[in-house]
Amino acid sequence: MSTLGESYSVQEDATNALRGLSHALCAMLTAISGGIRRPTDLQNSLGLDYKICWQVCTIARSNDPLSVAHHVPGAFSMKRLIAAAAAKGVPKSVLVRVEQAADDFNHVVAKHADARATFDAMLSALTGSEAGDSLAFQHRRNAYRAESQIWGTQLHVMLLQNFVHRCSDGVTVDTCTVITKVGQRRLRPNVPLVCRGQRQANALAADSHPLIEPLEPESNELYGAPILKDFCSQPLPKFKTSILNNGWMHTTIDSDEVGRRSAVDFSFGTITRNAPTFSDGEGRRIAHHGTIAKTPTETAILEMFVHQPSFGDVEPKLVIHPSQPDDALPHLLHEPSPFQLQAKFDFLGTADLLAPSADIPRYPQQVEHVFRLLDWNPQEFALYRVRIAYPILHAVAHLWFSFGNP
């Protein structure tokens, strides 16, 4: 086996090895009689499955070696490829070159990682390529499937909406939070269907956590949770809310159903008056809201409705981090996310011009209902939205924007 010399970085080692493998595979394709222009040509010539033929052609013809690293076939597939090419009459010197180049690549993998999957993830994160985004998406999707089985529950769509209005003091804000979950279901018996968690003011934390009030007080009193009753599954699920000594409240669905029969849709709405904002240390304030994904979820939709007359033009941002203490937030929001997840807010105009949503039943009607309860004018609120496929479980999504003096 040829051994690559010591290099200073994984990118340099990988680039050298992948360039050598690309050249070797290109020489092999050239040596196959009949001409190879497409993966199907290689498949017909060697009798291999299409996937490996596509991988070989992609690597051989790529101008960007690092972008194809995750397409390099495994050791068993490479042996099958070399054996099939030998049977087709490809010269031994060409095949030795392919085998040597594959060994060089495997040496790079072993040098920098303990497994091929780890190497692919590490390299994609370092290069920041579209291929890396695709690989990160696959990892999150695989995590969703595995965690659904581990936790015994899953969720089709989560919609988090934050309606923010600046108070007259210019520093505090009134903020309304609406959480809608579509298709939350239990996969195993005796698994709690947790709907929401909320940190409520109490005797221990009243100074730092302002009181959170239900948008529909009568529904909250009647059903034991701050639901928007007209936008939940009918008949209404039975809710059970537990209050812990540390101020946290947890609401679960009181049901024994499993699978599709357990699936429920529900919406919760709360309002926090005169909520404090953070100083960024440079004369501006930070309005912030955070949420933690506690159920394996297919799609998360995060929205901010920002009151334009009181805030002016803003630029909402999304940062996703592991859970951190509240006092770390001003610094944390400006730190890059440790997770590989591409997401940006889209500006969708004012809140009075909403289109129906394929994900959320009666979406425009629900938003209109919230504005009526708040007695706020939707024409004055700008809507920003971001979608995340397979959000990262137990990570905190921070929605925030900065604003100056009135």
N, C-alpha and C positions, 0 to 999 in steps of 0.2 A: 504494500500500500504506500502511495505517495503521501508524505506528511508535509502540510503547509508550514511555513515558517511562522514564528511568533508575530502576532499583529497587535495593534494598539486598540482595536475596537471590534465589536461583533459585526458592525456594518462592513468594515474593510475585509475581514475574514470571509464573511458571507458573499460579498461582491466578487471576490477572487474565485471562490469555489463555484459559485453559480455561473460566472462567466465561462469557466472551464467546462462545466457540465453542458452549458448551452452550445458551445463550439463542438464538443464531442458528439452530442445528439444530432446536431446539424450535419456533421460528417457522416453519421450513421444513416440519416434519411437520404442523403445524396447517394450513398452506396447501395441502397435498395433498388433493384431493377424495377422499371416501370414508371418511376417518378412518383414522388409523394408531394401532393399539393395541399391536401386536406386531411384531417384526422380520419375520415372515412376511407381514404386511400390506404392509410397505414393499417387500419383495421382489416380491410380486405386482403392486404398483402400478408400480414403476420398472423391473422386469426385471433387477435387479442380483443378484450372488451374495449368499448369506445372510450371509457373514462381515461385509461392509461394512454391511449393513442392521442386523445385531446391534450393531456398533460405534456406528453413528449413534444408535440408540435408547438404548443404554447411556449415551453421553455426554450426550444431550439430557435424560435423566431422572435424572441423578446429582445427589445432594446434596453430594457430596464431590469437587470438581473434580480434586484431585491423585490420587485413587484411580483415575481413568480415563485418565490421561495416556498410558499405553502402548497404549491402544485407539484413539488418534487415527489415522485412515487416512493413508497417504502421499499425496504431491501428485498422483500419477496417479489414485489412487482417488477423491480429492476432485473432480478434474475430471470424472470419469465420473459421480459423484453429482450434481454441479451441472448437467451436460448432461442427464441423465435427468430431473431435477426440472424443468428448463426445458421439456423436451418434454411434460411432464405438465401444464404451465400454471401453474407456480408463478411469482408476480410477480418481475420482474427485481430490484426493490428488496430483496426477501427474499434472493435468491441473491447479490447483491452483498455483503450483510451476512455471509453464510456465507463467501464467498471472502475477505473482509477479515479475518474472525475466524481463518480458517485461516492466512492470511499472518502475522497477529500471533503465532500459536502457533509457526510456523516461524521467525519472527524471534527468539523466546525461545530456541528450540533452538540457532540459530546463535550467539546471544550467549553462551551458557553451555557449549556443547560443540561438538566438531568433527564429530559424527555423531549421528543420531537414536538409535541403539542406545546410545551413550555417555550421551546425555541421559536416556534411560529408566532406565538402570542407576543413574545418579547421583541422579535424583529419587527412585527407589524406596528407595535407601539412606538418603536424608535424611528421608523420611517414615515409614519403618518400618512400612508398611501390609501387610495381607495380600496385596495385589496385588504389593508389593515382594518378599515372600517367594516368591510364585509365579514372579516374573520371575527371581529369583536361582536358584530351582530349575531353570528352563529353561536358564539360562546354564551351570549345572554339568552338566546333562544334555548340552547341546551340546558342552561341553568334553570330557566323557567320550567321546563319539562321535568327535570330532576327534582327541583324544589317542590313542585306540585305534588309529587308522590311522597316526598319526605314529610311535608307539612300536612298533606291530606286535604288541601283546599286550593282553589284558584279563582281568578277573577278575569272576566273578559275585558272590561274597560273601566278605568278610573278617571273621572273628570274632577280636577281640583280648580275651583274658581276663587279668585281673590279680588274683591271690590274695595278700592281704596279711595277715601275722601279725606282731604287735609282739614284739620281743625282750625279754628280761628286763631289759636295761639301760634300757628305756623310751625309747630314742632311735633305735636302729637297728631295721630290719625284715627279716624273711624274706619275700621276694616271689617268687612263681611266675608266670611268664608263659607263656601258651599262645596260639599263633597258629594259627588254622585258616583255610585258603583253599579255597573250593569253586569248581570250574570255572575254574581258571586255564588260559588257552590262548594259543597263538601264532597270529597272523594272517598272518605272513610267514616264509619260511625264514630261517635264520641269525640270528634274533632270540633272545637269551638269555631263558629263563624264570627270572627271579630269584625265588626263594622267600622269602628272608629276608636281612636284614643284622643283624649283632650286633656290638656293641663289646665285645670280650673283653679281660680283663686281660692285660698283657704287660710286658716289662721296662721299657717307657717309661711305662706308665700304671697300674702296679699299685697305686700309692698312692690314686688317685682313682677307680678302677674295680674294684670287687670281683669275684672270680672268679664266672663264670656256669657252672653245671653242668647237664648234661642230666638230665631227669627219668627217662629210660630209658637208663642208661649202656651197656647191652649193645646196644641198637638204634643208639645213636650210634657205637659202635665198629664195628658190623657194616655199617651203611649210610652212614657218613660224614656224618651229620647228626642232630641231637637230635629225631628223629621220635617220635611216638606211633604205632607201626607198625600197631596194630589199627584205627586210625582214618584211614588213608590209602587211596588207590585201590589196588585189587588187580588184577593183580600190582603190587607196589610200584614206583614210579618209581625211576630211577637218579639219585641225588643226587651233586652235585660241589661241594665246599666249598673256597674259596680263602681264605687268611689273608694279610692285608696287613701291612706293617711297622708301621702306625699302630694296630694292634690291632683293626681291623675284619675281620669274617669275612663272606663272601658265599656263599650256597648257591644253586645253580641246578639245574634239571632237565636231565639229560643225555639229550636226545632230539631227533630231527629231524622229528617229526610236526608237521602244520599243521592249523588249524581244529578241528573237533570231536574229531578223532582225537588231538589234542594235549592235550585237556582233562584235568586231573588235580585230585584232592582230596588234601589232606595237612594234618597237624597237627604242630606242633613244641611241645615243652615243655621249659622250663628253670627252674632255681631259683637264686636269689641269696641267700646267707645273710649276715646282718648288714650289709645294705645301709645306707648313711648316709641320713639325712633332712636337709632344709634347716630352718634357723631362719627364722621369718617376722619376726624382730626384735621381736616383742611377746609373747614367752614361750611361743609354741606352735611345733610342728614341722609340716613339710609332707612327707607321703608322696607320691611322684610317679612317674609312668611316662609315657614319651613314645614315640610311634611315627610313622613317616613313610610315607605312602602312595606307593609307588614304581611301582605298576601302575594304570592306569585301572580303576576299580572301580565296579560298580553300587551295591552296598550295603555299608556298614561297620557292624558291630555291636560296640560297645565295652561290656565288662562289668567290674565290680569286685566281688570277693568280699572283704568286710571282716570281720575277726575281731572280733566284738562284745565278748567279755569283756575283750580287751586294749585296745581303742580306745574303747569306748562308742559313743554315737550320733555319727555323722559325716554330713557333707553333701558327697558327691563332686561334683566340678565338671569341666567340660570347657572347655578353651580351645584354640583352633586359631590358630597363628601361623606365619609363615615361619620357617625354621630359624634358631636363634640359639645363641650360645655357651652352654655349661652354666652359666657364672657369672652369666648374665643371668636364670636361671630364677626365683629367688625374687621378683624384681620383675616379671618377665614374666607370671607366673601371675595376677597381680592386674590386669593391663591388659586392657581390652576387646579382643576379637578384631577384626582389621581386615577379616575376611571376613563377608559377610552370610549367616549360616547359623544357623537356629533349631534348637537341640537341647537337651534336658534329660534328666537321669537319671530313670528310673522305678524305684521300690523294688518288688522282686518277692518279698519274703519271704526265708526262709532257704534255704540251698543244698540242703537235703535234700528240698525240695518243688518239683522242677523239672518243667515241662511239656515235651513234645516240641517241637522247632522245625521249622517248615516250611523253614527256610533251611539248617540244619546237620544232616546225617545222623547219627543215633545221638547226638544232643546230650546227653540225660541220662546215657547210659552213659559218654560221654567225661568228663563232669564227675565222676561217681562214681569213674572210674578215676584221675583226677588226685588226688582226695582220698585214695584208698587209697595211692598212691605217696608222698604227703606225710605220711601218717599223721595227718591233721587231721580233726576232726569237722565234717561239713558243717552240722550243726544249729547250730553256733556262728558261722556266717558269713552275713552279710546280702548279698544280691545286688542290685546296681544296674546298670541297662542303659540305653544310649542308642543309637538308630539314626540313621544318616546316609545319605541317598540321594546318590549321586554325590559322594563325598568329594573334597576338593581335592587334586590331585596335588602331591606334593613339599612339602606343608605338614605341620607337626608337630602332631599331636593330643596335648595334654597332659592326662592324667588325674591328678587330685590331690585330696587332702583334708587338712585341718589337724586336729591333735589336741593335747591338753594333757598335763599331767603324769599319771603313772599314779595 
